[in-house]
Amino acid sequence: MTNQLALPLGWPADPKDDAFLITNSNLRAAQTLEHWATWPVMAAVLTGPRKSGRSLLARVFAAKSNGSIIDDAETVPEAHIFHAWNQAQAERRPLVIVADSLPPTWAVRLPDLRSRLAASPHAAIGVPDDELIAALLAHLFHRRGLDARPDLVSWLSTRIERSHIVIQRVVDALDQEVLESRKRLSIALARSVLTAAGIVTQPQPLLPMT
């Protein structure tokens, strides 16, 4: 079942924030942050695709644990991350470092920082699964005030790339079309708009057995 973070983990999200929806694709990452008191060190690295809600998950974690965050860590001076990691240990205040990926993909030059990151637990948000794709589409359409019927959400879920960014592009494109054309949101409209944009593809038919 898809849930907001507050339901399965008991973390009250900030009312100003959007919902963080949990399915199997991100459950382990959420659980890793929930159980921060069991970390071997007072810092963890949270990775995930862009638009995956990783920054939101980190903010909810910080509000619950009174911890701190370094977001988009690849753009932050390594010395700053190094000192923040050490400070988290000294103060016993948990730190979440949000990045696209772990070293060596994340090219960390400072050896002492590399060793500290290697010692830190890793919470990884994966690509969205079918359940999360459908839930995010429905949630984002609702936020835009768009009447997206379950059959449309189901149709889209089987035809778009498994990507958080693509999910956002789909909603943006259909929202813009409905606003400009004043047409009702439908499968026919979505097929026309998104096929023209190269966002959706038709499912491939099964080949006959030979």
Buried (B, 14 or more C-beta within 10 A) or exposed (E): EBBBBBEBBEBEBEEEBEBBBBBEBBBEBBEBBBEBEEBEBBBBBBBBBEBBBBBBBBBBBBBBBEBBBBBEBBEBEBEEBBEBBBBBEEEEBBBBBBBBEBBEEBEBEBEEBBEBBEEBBBBBBBBBBBBBBBBBBBBBBEEBEBEBBEEBBBBBBEBBBBBBEBBBBBBEBBBEBBEEEEEEBBEEBBBEBBEEEEBBEEEEEEEEEE
